[in-house]
Amino acid sequence: MRVTNFLTTLALVASTAFAATNTLANHCDHSVWYTQVGGDQQATLPVEISPGESVDEAQFFLVSGTAIKFTKAASAESVLQFAYSYQAGVSIYYSLDNIGDFDYLGKKITLKGNGSPSIVWNGNVGSTRTQAFLGGEKDLTFTLCA
């Protein structure tokens, strides 16, 4: 029984140690705030990303997916949303869309992973489409004002 508990703990530690991440990069000349929400989780409190900074967040395995919502203020109605659905070791589906007014007119926005399809908006709201990487785990980079 102890060996089983030890192996379970070891597998859990290994899976979190090597979990894929999302890098959220702010290259704009102003701060942005983001929150995460997914499945039955409560939304996280807004986190500020200052100009020129980036944050790494572990990807969550949730059947229903996770949304990372970006705003120009800690509370705002205009939202830029990076959403993904991640199945550990199997696939990740990701998309980019806008809710309300578009706050990044004239600014380039990218969502990409090395070796996987990219989503690029060149100063306008681009098409809302879902990309997929079916080769296992994939780190993704979301960049505002790229």
C-alpha positions in Angstrom: 0.0 0.0 0.0 2.8 2.4 0.8 4.5 1.7 -2.5 1.2 2.5 -4.3 0.8 5.8 -2.4 4.5 6.7 -3.1 4.1 6.0 -6.8 0.9 7.9 -7.0 2.5 10.9 -5.3 5.6 10.6 -7.6 3.4 10.6 -10.7 1.4 13.6 -9.5 4.6 15.6 -8.8 6.1 14.6 -12.1 2.9 15.6 -14.1 2.8 19.0 -12.5 6.6 19.6 -12.8 6.4 19.0 -16.5 3.0 20.5 -17.2 2.6 22.8 -20.2 2.5 26.5 -19.6 0.9 29.6 -21.1 3.2 32.7 -21.3 1.2 35.9 -21.2 3.3 38.8 -22.5 2.4 42.5 -22.4 4.4 44.5 -24.9 1.9 47.4 -24.8 2.7 50.8 -23.3 0.1 50.3 -20.5 -0.7 47.7 -17.9 -3.3 44.9 -18.6 -5.2 42.7 -16.1 -6.2 39.1 -16.6 -8.3 36.6 -14.8 -8.8 32.9 -15.4 -12.0 31.0 -15.3 -12.9 27.4 -16.2 -15.3 24.6 -15.6 -16.7 24.9 -12.1 -13.9 27.1 -10.9 -14.4 30.6 -9.5 -12.7 33.3 -11.6 -9.4 34.3 -10.2 -8.9 37.9 -8.9 -7.5 40.2 -11.6 -3.7 40.1 -11.9 -1.8 43.1 -13.4 0.9 42.6 -16.0 2.9 45.8 -16.4 4.3 47.1 -19.7 7.2 44.9 -20.9 6.5 42.1 -18.5 5.2 38.5 -18.9 3.7 35.9 -16.7 3.9 32.1 -17.0 0.8 30.1 -16.0 0.4 26.4 -15.8 -2.2 25.0 -18.1 -5.2 23.5 -16.4 -6.7 20.2 -17.4 -10.5 20.9 -17.4 -12.9 19.0 -19.7 -14.9 22.2 -20.4 -11.9 24.4 -21.0 -10.3 27.5 -19.5 -10.7 31.2 -20.5 -8.0 33.8 -19.7 -9.7 37.2 -20.0 -7.7 40.4 -20.6 -8.8 43.9 -19.9 -7.2 47.4 -19.8 -8.5 48.0 -16.3 -9.0 45.8 -13.2 -12.8 45.9 -14.0 -13.8 46.5 -17.5 -16.6 45.5 -20.0 -14.3 45.1 -23.0 -12.6 41.7 -22.8 -10.0 40.0 -25.0 -10.3 36.3 -24.4 -7.7 33.5 -24.9 -9.5 30.2 -24.4 -8.1 26.7 -24.4 -9.2 23.1 -23.7 -6.3 20.9 -22.7 -6.2 17.1 -22.4 -2.9 16.2 -20.6 -0.5 14.5 -23.0 -3.0 14.3 -25.8 -4.1 17.7 -27.3 -4.8 21.3 -26.8 -7.4 23.4 -28.6 -7.1 27.2 -28.4 -8.8 30.3 -29.7 -8.9 34.1 -29.4 -12.0 36.3 -29.4 -13.2 39.7 -28.3 -16.2 40.7 -26.2 -17.4 44.3 -26.3 -15.3 47.1 -27.7 -11.9 46.2 -29.2 -9.3 48.0 -27.0 -6.3 47.1 -29.2 -7.1 48.8 -32.6 -3.8 49.1 -34.5 -2.0 46.7 -32.2 -0.8 43.2 -33.2 -1.9 40.3 -31.0 -0.5 36.8 -31.4 -1.3 33.4 -29.9 1.2 30.7 -30.9 3.1 27.7 -29.9 6.4 26.4 -31.4 5.4 24.0 -34.2 1.7 24.6 -33.9 -0.7 26.8 -35.8 -0.7 30.5 -34.8 -3.5 33.0 -34.4 -2.5 36.5 -35.4 -4.6 39.6 -35.3 -3.0 42.6 -37.1 -4.6 45.6 -35.5 -8.2 44.5 -35.9 -10.4 41.8 -34.5 -9.4 38.8 -36.5 -11.4 35.7 -37.2 -12.5 33.8 -34.2 -11.3 30.3 -35.0 -10.0 27.4 -33.0 -6.6 26.0 -33.6 -5.5 22.5 -32.5 -2.3 20.8 -31.6 -2.8 17.1 -31.4 0.7 16.0 -30.6 0.5 16.1 -26.8 1.4 19.0 -24.6 2.3 22.4 -26.0 3.5 25.6 -24.4 1.5 28.6 -25.8 2.5 32.3 -25.9 -0.1 35.0 -25.9 1.4 38.4 -26.8 -0.4 41.8 -26.7 1.1 44.6 -28.8 3.6 42.1 -30.4 
